[in-house]
Amino acid sequence: MAVEKNIGLMRRWFQEVWNEGNIETIHELLAPDAIAIGQLEDRKELRGAGAFVAFVKSLLESFPDMKIKVEDVFGSEDEVVVRWSSTMTHSKDHLGMPATGKEIRLTGITIARIQNEKIVAGWDSWDQLGMLKQIGAYVSPENSLTKIA
């Protein structure tokens, strides 16, 4: 598959899965044995469409107005890199934290490997700590920066 088609596939993934909440797109574009790393804490893996569907549903339940903007995208051979930003409102309980109604802003980078028009592997690096801080689930220790100096 040409790099341009792979880039188009990833643009479609972000638009349909995240912005439109289309679960069928996950089944269509994700290989049955795909591995995703970086969505969960501690590098825990999501394996296959079923696990990824559960992850997406959980996030979209907690942040139903989630919108992701693809900021940059480029590819080489069978891999595509997407730099994205997102806004969302913490509308329902998430991570054991009651809904706060706070607007969240995040950034992240996704790298996907695509074979036979399917995502077979993906790696995400996104501001999980920033999300926890913004919903009040994590508070930085006081004066931590002054102790370092």
N, C-alpha and C positions, 0 to 999 in steps of 0.2 A: 504494500500500500504506500502510495506517495506520502511524503511528509505533509503536504498540504491537506490531504484527506485525514491524516491523523490529527492535525491541528483542528480541523473541522469537527471531528469526532469529539475532541475534548471540549470545544466550545459548546457543542450540543449537550454534552454531559453536564456541564455547569448550569446551562440554561434550563434544561428539562428536569434534571434531578433536583438541583438545589433551589432554583428560582420558581419552578412550576410545581415541584413536589411530585413529579411523574415517576412512580415506582416501576412501571413497566420498562422505562428506559434503562434502569439498572439491569434488569434481566436481559434486555436486548444488547447492551454494550459491554457488560462485564462477563468475562469468561467464567464458566461454572466453577473452576478451581482457582480463580484469581486470589491473590494475596494483597492485602492493603495494610500498610504499616504507617503509624503516626497519627491516626485518628483518635486512638485511645491512649490513656496514660501508660507510662512504662514500656513503650514499644510493643504493647500487646497487639497481636495480629487479628485482622478480620479475614476470614477465609470464606470465599464463595459469596454468591449473590444473597443468600438468605441472611447471613451475618451482616452484610452491608445494608440490606433493606431495614433490618432492625435498628441499626445505627442511625440511618437517615430518618426513620420514623420517630425515633426518640428525640433527635435534635429538632425536627420540624414541629413536634408537639410542644416542646418547650419554647421554641422561637419561631412561631408560625409566620411571621412577616420577614423571615430571613431573605435577604437579597445579596447575591454575590456578583461582583463586577470583575470581569477578567481585565486585569491591568496590562499584562504583557503575556505573550505566548510565542514560543518558538520550538522547533523540533529538529531532530537529527536522526536519520535512519528510523528506528522503531520506537524512539522515545520523544515525549513532548513535555515541556516545562511550562507551567502556568503560574504566574504571579497574580494573586487575587486579593481583593479586599471585600469586606462584608459588613453589613449593618443588620441589626436585629434587635428585637425587644424581648427581654426575659419575661414571658407571659405566663408560663406554667412552671411547676416545680422541675428542677434539674439538679442532678448530682446531690440529691438530698437537701437542696436549698429551696425554700419556698419562693414562688415568683416574686420578683422585686419590681417589675414594671420598668426597669432601667433599660435604656438603649445601649447596646453593645456595639463596639467597632473593633474589628479584627483584621489582621492581614495574615497571609500565608503563601506558601509555595507548594505546588503539587508537581510531582514527576510521575509520569505514567509510561509504562511499556505496553505497546500495542502490537498484537499479532493477529493476523486473519480477521481484521476489523473488530477485534475485541480487546478490552483492557485486561491484561493478564497479571499486571503487578502495578502497584501504586505506592508512592511514598509521600506523606504529607508532613510539612513542618509549619505549624500555625501557632499563634499566640494563645496557648491554653491558659497560661498564668494570667495574662491580661484579661481573659474572659472571667476567670475566677475573681480577680480583683474588682472588675467592673460590676459583678453581681454581689459582691461583698462576701464571697465564700473564703477569701484569703485576704489577710491584712499584713502588709509588710511590717517587720519588726521596727519599732520606733528607733530613730537615730542610727539605723544600720549603716548609712553612708558616712556619718560623722565618725563612727567607730573605726572605719577603714582608713580614713584620712590621717 
